[in-house]
Amino acid sequence: MDIKILPLDETKLKTPPTDDFGFGNKFSNRMFSQKYTPELGWHDATIGPYAPFVLDPATAVFHYAQEIFEGTKAYRRPDGNINLFRPWENMKRFTNSARRMAMAAPDEEEHLAAIIKLIELEQAWVPTYPGATLYIRPTMIAIDSTLGVHASKSYLHYVIVGPVGPYFKGGFSPVPVYISDKYRRAVRGGVGDAKTGGNYAASLLVGEEAQAKGYSQVLWLDAIEGRYIEEVGAMNICFVYEGAKIVTPPLTGSILPGVTRKSVLELGCDLGYEVAEEMIDVHEMLADIQSGKVTEVFGCGTAAVIAPVGKFGFQDKEYVINGYQSGPVSKHLFDELTGIQYGRVPDRFGWTLTIEVN
Ligand SMILES: *Cc1c(COP(=O)(O)O)cnc(C)c1O
């Protein structure tokens, strides 16, 4: 793939923040984009100025939500070089999401090459601040201008990047999670295992209800029986039994297959924990919290890496986990995973791709 690199307007350059990062509202000066049509295939691969799009009001994505995205990060290593964490997994998932949403998919190697080129050009935007990273957001939207309900013929694929601060500002602190008894996120056969915007749109109302009750995240139950644990808003979920066994629900089709989830299972096993993918009944799980059998619960996803759960709210009752303290297994996994991601500990799994910038 030939990527055309466009010059930037030197008078309009933004400078990277050094401490006040926020999350998801600051972006670098450049973006990658390319287009697809059946006649030309993928074409016009360009890294140019970060800029708005001009789109026809009838553009397909606005009406029928044919869109997918990814989320991964670039980490500043102690030697000044930059790590990507299992980016091949994100490229593969982008292809799978595209297939489910009946979209053309870019070549995975070319997609990754475009991301690497963008990071090389925007290397000054990869923070050196502890715990901060450069968030990478590949996106693809359907851009036919028609109200007809069918898969679009043309697509716009783009990648934007922006620095994000540490997820936990006050240290590694537990979050309160609300278990929704009324609404469901996804059902087997639906699009729950695709990273597509509509899944998030469907979760916002419950998110607001949870916030109003004092919870920061929502845990979803399966849509058929309303009984089995699925995942948290943008994270998969793991339960620690008696400090020794890590359990997460199996990928039944309605759960997003997280890269962090997969890494936790592989790393957990390597660190000597028993790991298992098992259906988890919400009532049994809550009883196991009350009896002390469940010693820790944590969410896992690219944003927080590991997010300890302090308590669950379910049907107007509260279930506090480990006295609302984060536990040793969560901390162990967090330290090991972030150690590998930032290149502070040797990567014995071949998970990192290092971009040499100095
Ligand atoms: C992205 C995402 C996750 C976490 O996936 P990672 O690859 O670990 O970041 C989990 N659940 C949902 C719904 C997601 O969109």
The ligand as a MOL file (V3000), in Angstrom:
LIG
                    3D

  0  0  0     0  0            999 V3000
M  V30 BEGIN CTAB
M  V30 COUNTS 15 15 0 0 0
M  V30 BEGIN ATOM
M  V30 1 C -13.6750 -3.2250 23.3320 0
M  V30 2 C -14.6040 -3.9380 24.2390 0
M  V30 3 C -14.1560 -4.7940 25.2690 0
M  V30 4 C -12.7050 -4.9560 25.6430 0
M  V30 5 O -11.8900 -5.3910 24.6140 0
M  V30 6 P -10.3190 -5.1280 24.6740 0
M  V30 7 O -9.8420 -5.6900 23.3870 0
M  V30 8 O -9.7910 -5.8630 25.8400 0
M  V30 9 O -10.1290 -3.6590 24.7940 0
M  V30 10 C -15.0960 -5.4880 25.9990 0
M  V30 11 N -16.4200 -5.3220 25.7790 0
M  V30 12 C -16.8920 -4.4950 24.8270 0
M  V30 13 C -18.3480 -4.3740 24.6370 0
M  V30 14 C -16.0030 -3.7790 24.0320 0
M  V30 15 O -16.4880 -2.9570 23.0980 0
M  V30 END ATOM
M  V30 BEGIN BOND
M  V30 1 1 1 2
M  V30 2 1 2 3
M  V30 3 2 2 14
M  V30 4 1 3 4
M  V30 5 2 3 10
M  V30 6 1 4 5
M  V30 7 1 5 6
M  V30 8 2 6 7
M  V30 9 1 6 8
M  V30 10 1 6 9
M  V30 11 1 10 11
M  V30 12 2 11 12
M  V30 13 1 12 13
M  V30 14 1 12 14
M  V30 15 1 14 15
M  V30 END BOND
M  V30 END CTAB
M  END
